[in-house]
Amino acid sequence: MIEIKTIEPTKANLKDFTQFQIDLYDGNPYFVPPLISDDVETLSPEINPAFDFCESVYFMAYRDGKPVGRIAGILNKQVNEHHKTSNARFGFIDFIDDPEVSAALMKAVEDWAREKGMKKLIGPLGFTDLDHEGMLVEGFQELSTMATIYNNAYYATHLEKLGYKKESDWVEFCIDVPDSVPEKMNRIAELVKKKYGLKVLKYDNRKRIKSEYGRALFHLINDSYDGLYEYSHLTERQIDYYINLYLDLLNLDLVTLIVDKEGKLVGVGISMPSMSRALQKSKGKLFPLGWWHLLKGLKGKNDRVDLLLVAVKPEFQNKGVNALLFQDLIPYYQKYGYKWAESNPEMETNSKVQSQWEYFNYRQHRRRRSFYKNL
């Protein structure tokens, strides 16, 4: 018999909630664990500023006292108000290959969503787009990344049997880092600079980039991603939170800003050495030696780079600004010895973004999906 328990969001409980996923995938060579401390902060109403406009519930499934599944229910009121929808989200979902378990977990969130007056359940999604989203449906034999979900192939089958259908797909690409900037890309980049009076900015001081462009960077993300599937606009309090959370970690060589004649930000490209192997070695923990593996991942030799973010101001999209970003970044990829670049998930319908990979040798190696069910 399956027992579903509501998990109160204490630090200890959220650690157990996160640890379940890590234990479930123990020994899986493709799974990349989150840092437990990061997920605890994301799930904590006392820490995550997304709770200014979100609420959540956490459930765990047990059989004979042993955890066999977990799930979060999330309400993003900001997105519902913006799109005039009544959607609840499910996320942070993991379960053993047992239909009784998945059915009990989904029923718990469905009942909760109905109690909140919601008409539709969608997911897996997080609180905002900076959380992991999308269930893996292709690419199970590909090493996952720090920014994405890994799950077994049976997850989607279970959801489909429970009446869930495809809402939206994301695709991901593995791109060969070229020996030099492609000639066509160089040519377009130079034309764009002259035509629009754009220039590349680089920083070697974290304090300066935070003070001069930290807030502008996240406002650009809001402008660039507005209109994408279920996008949740970052608030000023979230921006303050993420400026310190992310910018302190980055190698500034891998951060490229594009500004216009007035110095206003029109494009940004942010990359990071792959942390996948380092996180696997850490097993989700900073101590006793997790910090050492993570430091080596950030500073040591690596053949893979994650393309965390590309954002371009809407009026400059499709005008070659991406070529200018990669004209600057590719020499740094070569400097650090990267052979492959991993894209973040891109909406399968976003042909503008996907067209930028046509300069390179690339392959689509993963696909992930958001499901829905009318309540």
Residue pairs with C-beta under 8 A, 6 or more apart in sequence:
1 63
2 61
2 62
2 63
2 68
2 100
2 101
2 104
3 61
3 62
3 63
4 59
4 60
4 61
4 62
4 104
4 105
4 108
5 59
5 60
5 62
6 57
6 58
6 59
7 13
7 14
7 16
7 17
7 58
7 59
7 60
9 43
9 44
9 45
9 56
9 58
11 40
11 44
13 58
14 39
14 40
14 43
14 44
14 58
15 36
15 40
16 60
16 67
17 43
17 58
17 60
17 70
17 92
18 34
18 36
18 39
18 40
18 43
18 284
19 36
19 284
20 60
20 67
20 69
20 70
20 94
21 33
21 34
21 70
21 92
21 94
22 33
22 36
22 283
22 284
24 94
24 96
25 31
25 33
25 150
28 150
29 143
30 140
30 141
30 142
30 143
30 144
30 150
31 144
31 150
31 280
32 143
32 144
32 145
32 146
32 150
32 275
32 276
32 279
32 280
33 279
33 280
33 282
33 283
33 284
34 132
34 279
34 284
35 279
35 282
35 284
35 285
35 286
35 290
36 284
36 285
37 286
39 92
41 47
41 48
42 48
42 126
42 127
42 131
43 56
43 58
43 72
43 92
45 51
45 56
48 127
48 241
49 235
49 237
49 238
49 240
49 241
50 76
50 127
50 128
50 232
50 238
51 127
52 235
52 237
52 238
53 76
53 77
53 78
53 235
54 74
54 75
54 76
54 77
54 78
54 127
55 74
55 75
55 77
56 72
56 73
56 74
56 75
56 127
57 72
57 73
57 109
57 112
58 70
58 71
58 72
58 73
58 92
59 70
59 71
59 72
59 73
59 105
59 108
59 109
60 67
60 69
60 70
61 67
61 68
61 69
61 70
61 95
61 101
61 104
61 105
62 68
63 101
68 95
68 96
68 98
68 101
69 93
69 94
69 95
69 96
69 101
69 102
69 104
69 105
70 92
70 93
70 94
70 95
70 105
71 90
71 91
71 92
71 93
71 94
71 95
71 105
71 106
71 108
71 109
72 90
72 91
72 92
72 93
72 109
73 88
73 89
73 90
73 108
73 109
73 112
73 113
74 88
74 89
74 90
74 91
74 123
74 125
74 126
74 127
75 88
75 89
75 113
75 116
75 118
76 87
76 89
76 127
76 128
76 230
76 232
78 232
78 233
79 85
79 87
79 230
79 231
79 232
80 86
80 87
82 233
85 119
85 120
86 117
86 118
86 119
86 120
87 118
87 119
87 120
87 121
87 122
87 230
88 109
88 112
88 113
88 116
88 118
88 120
88 121
88 122
88 375
89 121
89 122
89 123
89 124
89 125
89 126
89 230
90 106
90 109
90 121
90 122
90 123
90 124
90 125
91 123
91 124
91 125
91 126
91 131
91 132
91 133
92 124
92 126
93 105
93 123
93 124
93 135
93 151
93 155
94 151
95 101
95 102
95 105
95 155
95 158
97 152
97 154
99 158
99 161
102 155
102 158
102 159
102 162
103 158
103 162
106 159
106 162
106 164
109 121
110 121
110 373
110 375
113 121
113 375
114 375
118 375
119 374
119 375
120 372
120 373
120 374
120 375
121 372
121 373
121 375
122 167
122 230
122 370
122 371
122 372
123 133
123 135
123 370
123 371
124 132
124 133
124 134
124 135
124 149
124 370
124 371
125 131
125 133
125 134
125 230
125 370
126 132
126 133
127 232
128 232
128 234
128 238
129 225
129 228
129 230
129 231
129 232
130 234
130 242
132 147
132 148
132 149
133 149
133 170
133 345
133 368
133 370
134 148
134 149
134 169
134 170
134 345
134 368
134 369
134 370
135 149
135 151
135 155
135 156
135 159
135 368
135 369
135 370
135 371
136 148
136 149
136 150
136 151
136 155
136 366
136 367
136 368
137 153
137 156
137 169
137 367
137 368
137 369
138 366
138 367
139 172
139 365
139 366
139 367
140 152
140 153
142 174
142 365
142 366
143 276
144 150
144 276
145 274
145 276
145 306
145 342
145 344
146 272
146 274
146 275
146 276
146 279
146 306
147 306
147 308
147 344
148 172
148 344
148 345
148 366
148 368
149 368
156 369
156 371
159 371
160 371
162 373
163 373
164 371
164 372
164 373
165 371
165 372
165 373
166 369
166 370
166 371
166 372
167 369
167 370
167 371
167 372
168 229
168 347
168 348
168 369
168 370
169 347
169 348
169 367
169 368
169 369
169 370
170 345
170 346
170 347
170 348
170 367
170 368
170 369
171 345
171 346
171 348
171 354
171 364
171 366
171 367
172 342
172 343
172 344
172 345
172 346
172 364
172 365
172 366
172 367
172 368
173 342
173 343
173 346
173 354
173 357
173 362
173 363
173 364
173 365
174 340
174 341
174 342
174 343
174 362
174 363
174 365
175 307
175 340
175 341
175 342
175 343
175 357
175 360
175 361
175 362
176 339
176 340
176 341
176 360
176 361
176 362
177 305
177 330
177 333
177 334
177 338
177 339
177 340
177 341
178 330
178 360
178 361
179 334
180 330
180 334
181 189
181 326
181 327
181 330
181 331
182 359
182 360
184 359
185 323
185 326
185 327
185 359
186 323
186 327
188 320
188 323
189 320
189 323
189 324
189 327
191 320
192 198
192 319
192 320
192 321
192 323
192 324
193 199
193 324
196 260
196 316
196 319
197 260
197 261
198 258
198 259
198 260
198 266
198 267
198 321
198 324
199 258
199 259
200 256
200 257
200 258
200 324
200 328
201 213
201 256
201 257
201 258
201 259
202 252
202 253
202 255
202 256
202 257
202 328
203 209
203 252
203 255
203 257
204 252
205 252
206 247
206 248
206 252
209 247
209 252
209 255
209 257
210 243
210 244
210 247
213 257
213 265
214 239
214 243
214 247
215 239
215 243
216 264
216 265
217 257
217 265
217 268
217 311
218 234
218 238
218 239
218 242
218 243
219 239
220 265
220 266
220 267
220 268
220 311
220 313
221 234
221 309
221 311
222 233
222 234
223 311
223 313
223 314
224 311
224 312
224 313
224 314
224 317
225 231
225 311
226 233
226 314
228 347
228 350
229 347
229 370
230 370
234 242
249 272
249 298
250 270
250 272
251 272
251 273
251 298
253 332
253 335
253 336
254 270
254 271
254 272
254 273
254 305
254 329
254 332
255 268
255 269
255 270
255 271
256 268
256 269
256 270
256 325
256 328
256 329
257 265
257 267
257 268
258 265
258 266
258 267
258 268
258 312
258 321
258 324
258 325
259 265
259 266
260 266
265 313
266 312
266 313
266 316
266 321
267 310
267 311
267 312
267 313
267 316
267 321
267 322
267 324
267 325
268 309
268 310
268 311
268 325
269 307
269 309
269 310
269 322
269 325
269 326
269 328
269 329
270 308
270 309
270 310
271 305
271 306
271 307
271 308
271 329
271 333
271 341
272 305
272 306
272 308
273 297
273 298
273 302
273 304
273 305
273 306
273 336
273 338
274 297
274 302
274 304
274 305
274 306
274 342
275 294
275 297
275 298
275 306
276 304
277 297
278 293
278 294
278 296
278 297
278 298
279 293
279 294
279 297
281 290
281 293
282 289
282 290
282 291
282 293
282 294
283 290
284 290
286 294
301 337
302 336
302 337
302 338
303 337
303 338
303 339
303 340
304 338
304 339
304 340
304 341
304 342
305 333
305 336
305 338
305 340
305 341
305 342
306 341
306 342
306 344
307 341
307 342
307 343
307 344
308 344
309 344
310 322
310 325
310 353
310 356
312 321
312 322
317 352
318 352
322 356
323 356
323 359
326 356
326 359
333 341
343 357
345 366
345 368
346 353
346 354
347 353
348 367
